[in-house]
Amino acid sequence: MSAKVYIIHENDEWTKPLKHELETLNVPYEDWFLSEGSIDLSDVPPEGIYYNRMSASSHTRGHRYAPEYTAAVLSWLESHGRRVLNDSRALALEVSKVAQYNALRQHGIVTPKTIAAVGKDHLSKAADSFSEPFITKHNRAGKGLGVQLFQQPESLKSYVASEAFDESIDGITLLQQYIQSPDSSITRCEFVGGKFLYAVRVDTSDGFELCPADACQVGDSFCPTTEQPRPKFEIIEDFDHPVLANYEAFLKANGIAFAGIECIQNERGELFTYDVNTNTNYNADAEQKGGISGMKAIAETLERELSELHSFI
């Protein structure tokens, strides 16, 4: 059996664009939908290039244990020396923002002040550590899960005590310093093959649902100071910042080939990094206007990886 690309995931909608690009390049691939299943650990996995696209938000689509199952599959693949892009180290970061922040700081990357809490009493007590506005978010998140803004500790305590409290799937809720952007935007830096591809400006004036995939879109947001609609996602021409070198070093050290890293600047120009998404998606409208395709770049990278593998087997 000839080697091929294996796509590990739990969301068909997010994977369709990649399959299209692989088919355009005539790259052989196989779909591994790992919402559930079983593996015989005595079996030997097929030769190939394995691309892990498992998402931290899988539980919102009814796939509660997909990340845990994927971790088992990746361990099996890696024990046989298979080439995994976004390997088990990447998966561990995908499902834990606490792990992300600790790893980012090891590479000199500044993250917002963050407290991780388990239990309502501890969460309420942690709120007293913030004298300025702060947000909550889920440790295992994606799609802006659990993100809410609080102006003072008492508001958080009332929320935690109410029936509206939305607990993280892993029980860990984060309280995080709120970074105010002067223009209500964040920057998402996309990396393919561990190298910077482009940056996109994301308008956050409508809230914190920042998934760039077309399936997540609800239409353009409008800037109240102009008559023209302001696109939610817009590629930044010639983006450059010293933090990009730190990002690339961080990705290399953690087995991450493909990722979107989100950051925000305050009014003083200080940059804070707050999210790493190893199941990166792209916005078609922004890419069309910018003349670039992230999924095409990923498919070309997988094609090269497969070609190199063929030269060794």
C-alpha positions in Angstrom: 0.0 0.0 0.0 1.5 3.4 -1.0 1.8 6.1 1.6 -0.8 8.9 1.8 -1.8 11.9 3.9 -4.1 11.1 6.8 -6.3 13.9 8.1 -7.2 13.5 11.8 -10.2 15.5 12.9 -13.8 15.6 14.1 -15.3 18.4 11.9 -16.1 17.7 8.3 -17.1 21.3 7.6 -13.7 22.6 8.7 -11.8 20.0 6.7 -13.6 20.4 3.3 -11.4 23.2 2.1 -8.2 21.2 2.8 -9.6 18.1 1.0 -10.4 20.3 -2.0 -6.8 21.6 -2.1 -5.3 18.1 -1.8 -7.5 16.9 -4.6 -6.4 19.8 -6.8 -2.8 18.8 -6.2 -3.6 15.1 -6.7 -2.3 14.3 -3.3 -3.6 10.9 -2.0 -5.3 11.2 1.4 -7.5 9.4 3.8 -10.0 10.9 6.3 -9.7 9.8 9.9 -12.8 11.1 11.7 -11.9 10.5 15.4 -15.0 11.4 17.3 -14.9 7.8 18.7 -13.5 4.4 17.8 -10.9 1.9 18.8 -7.3 0.9 18.0 -5.5 -2.3 18.5 -2.1 -1.3 19.9 -0.5 -4.4 18.5 -1.3 -3.2 15.0 1.3 -1.3 12.9 -0.1 2.0 11.5 0.2 2.5 7.7 3.0 4.5 6.3 2.1 8.1 5.6 2.0 11.7 6.8 -0.5 12.4 9.6 -2.0 15.8 10.0 -3.7 16.3 13.4 -6.6 18.8 13.2 -8.3 17.9 16.4 -10.2 20.8 18.1 -10.5 21.9 21.7 -14.1 22.7 21.0 -15.1 19.2 19.8 -17.4 18.7 22.8 -19.6 21.5 21.5 -20.4 19.3 18.5 -21.2 16.2 20.6 -17.6 14.7 20.5 -16.8 14.9 24.1 -13.9 12.5 24.2 -12.5 13.1 20.7 -9.3 14.8 22.0 -8.6 12.0 24.5 -9.1 9.4 21.7 -6.9 11.4 19.4 -4.2 11.6 22.1 -4.2 7.8 22.2 -4.0 7.5 18.5 -1.1 10.0 18.3 0.8 8.1 21.0 0.4 4.9 18.9 1.5 6.6 15.7 4.5 8.3 17.3 5.6 5.0 19.0 6.0 3.6 15.5 7.9 6.6 14.3 5.2 8.0 12.0 5.5 11.6 10.9 2.8 13.6 12.7 2.3 17.3 11.9 0.8 19.0 15.0 1.8 16.0 17.2 0.9 15.0 20.7 2.7 18.0 22.2 0.6 20.3 20.0 -2.6 18.5 21.1 -1.8 19.0 24.7 -1.5 22.7 24.1 -4.7 22.8 22.0 -6.8 21.6 24.9 -5.3 23.7 27.7 -4.8 27.4 27.7 -2.9 27.0 31.0 -0.3 24.8 29.1 -0.3 27.3 26.3 0.6 30.3 28.5 3.3 28.4 30.3 4.9 27.3 27.0 4.6 30.8 25.5 6.3 32.4 28.4 9.2 30.0 28.1 9.9 31.7 24.7 9.8 35.3 26.0 6.2 35.8 24.8 4.1 38.1 27.1 0.7 36.8 28.1 -2.0 38.6 30.1 -2.2 38.1 33.9 -4.2 34.9 34.3 -5.5 32.9 37.3 -6.8 29.3 36.8 -9.4 28.3 39.3 -11.4 25.1 40.0 -14.5 25.4 42.2 -16.9 28.3 42.5 -15.5 29.5 45.9 -11.9 29.6 44.5 -13.1 31.4 41.3 -14.9 34.0 43.4 -11.9 34.5 45.6 -9.6 34.8 42.6 -11.6 37.7 41.3 -10.4 39.9 44.2 -7.0 39.8 42.6 -8.2 42.1 39.9 -8.5 45.8 40.5 -9.3 46.6 36.8 -11.7 44.9 34.3 -11.1 41.2 33.6 -12.6 38.4 31.5 -13.4 34.8 32.1 -12.7 32.0 29.6 -12.7 28.2 29.6 -9.4 26.5 29.8 -10.4 24.0 27.1 -12.2 26.3 24.8 -12.1 27.4 21.2 -14.9 29.6 19.6 -14.7 32.1 22.5 -16.2 29.6 24.9 -16.9 31.1 28.4 -15.6 34.6 27.5 -17.3 37.3 29.5 -16.2 40.7 30.6 -16.5 41.8 34.2 -15.9 45.4 35.5 -15.5 44.4 39.1 -15.1 41.3 41.3 -18.7 41.5 42.7 -20.2 41.1 39.2 -18.2 37.9 38.7 -19.3 36.5 42.1 -22.9 37.1 41.3 -22.5 35.4 37.9 -20.7 32.4 39.5 -23.6 32.0 42.0 -26.2 32.1 39.3 -27.7 29.4 37.1 -26.2 31.2 34.1 -22.7 30.2 35.1 -21.1 28.2 32.3 -18.4 25.9 33.5 -15.5 24.7 31.4 -15.7 21.2 30.2 -12.5 20.4 32.1 -13.6 22.3 35.2 -10.9 24.9 34.9 -12.1 28.5 34.5 -9.6 31.3 33.8 -9.8 34.8 35.0 -7.7 37.1 32.8 -6.6 40.7 32.7 -8.7 42.5 30.1 -6.6 44.1 27.4 -8.4 47.1 25.7 -7.6 47.5 22.1 -7.8 51.1 20.9 -9.6 50.1 17.7 -11.5 47.0 19.0 -9.4 44.5 17.1 -7.0 41.6 17.6 -4.3 40.2 15.4 -4.2 36.6 14.3 -0.9 35.4 12.9 -1.1 32.3 10.7 1.8 29.8 10.4 2.2 27.0 7.9 5.1 24.6 8.1 6.2 26.4 11.3 6.8 29.6 9.3 4.8 32.9 9.3 2.4 33.1 6.4 0.3 36.2 7.1 -1.5 38.2 9.8 -5.2 39.1 9.8 -6.9 41.9 11.7 -10.1 40.7 13.4 -12.8 43.2 14.4 -14.0 42.3 18.0 -16.6 45.0 18.3 -19.4 42.4 18.0 -17.9 40.1 20.7 -15.4 37.3 21.2 -16.5 34.7 18.7 -13.3 34.8 16.7 -13.3 31.6 14.6 -12.4 32.6 11.1 -14.0 29.6 9.4 -16.8 30.4 7.0 -19.1 28.1 8.9 -18.8 30.3 11.9 -19.6 33.5 10.2 -22.7 35.6 10.8 -22.0 38.3 8.3 -19.9 41.5 8.3 -19.9 43.8 11.3 -20.5 47.5 10.8 -18.3 50.3 12.1 -20.6 52.9 13.7 -18.3 55.8 12.6 -18.5 55.1 8.8 -21.1 54.3 6.3 -19.1 51.5 4.8 -19.2 48.0 6.3 -16.1 47.0 8.2 -15.1 43.4 7.4 -14.6 41.2 10.5 -11.5 39.6 9.0 -8.9 41.6 7.0 -5.4 40.5 6.0 -2.7 43.0 7.1 -0.3 43.8 4.3 3.4 43.4 5.1 2.8 42.7 8.7 6.0 42.5 10.7 6.8 42.4 14.4 9.7 41.1 16.5 7.4 38.6 18.3 7.1 36.5 15.1 10.6 35.1 15.7 9.5 34.1 19.2 6.3 32.5 17.8 8.3 30.4 15.3 10.7 29.2 18.1 7.7 28.3 20.3 6.0 26.3 17.5 9.2 24.4 16.7 9.7 23.5 20.3 6.2 22.1 20.7 5.7 20.0 17.6 3.4 22.5 15.9 3.5 22.8 12.1 0.2 24.7 11.5 -1.3 27.2 13.9 -3.0 30.6 14.3 -1.7 32.6 17.2 -3.8 35.5 18.5 -2.5 38.7 20.1 -3.7 42.1 21.1 -2.1 45.5 21.6 -3.2 48.0 24.2 -3.2 51.8 23.8 0.5 51.9 24.8 1.4 49.5 22.0 2.2 46.7 24.4 1.5 43.3 22.8 -0.1 40.4 24.7 -0.5 36.9 23.3 -3.6 35.0 24.6 -4.4 32.1 22.3 -2.9 29.4 20.2 -5.2 27.5 17.8 -3.5 24.4 16.3 -6.7 23.5 14.4 -6.4 26.7 12.3 -9.0 27.8 9.8 -9.1 30.6 7.3 -11.6 33.2 6.2 -12.3 32.9 2.4 -13.4 36.6 1.9 -10.2 37.9 3.6 -8.0 35.5 1.7 -9.6 36.4 -1.6 -9.0 40.1 -1.0 -5.5 39.4 0.2 -4.6 37.1 -2.7 -3.4 34.2 -0.5 -4.7 30.8 0.6 -3.8 29.2 3.9 -5.3 25.8 3.0 -3.5 25.8 -0.3 -0.2 26.4 1.6 -1.0 23.6 4.0 -1.8 21.2 1.1 1.5 22.1 -0.6 3.3 21.5 2.7 1.7 18.1 3.0 2.5 17.3 -0.6 6.2 18.0 0.1 6.2 16.0 3.3 4.7 13.0 1.4 7.2 13.4 -1.4 10.1 13.3 1.1 8.6 10.3 2.8 8.4 8.4 -0.5 12.1 9.0 -1.1 12.9 7.1 2.1 10.5 4.1 1.7 
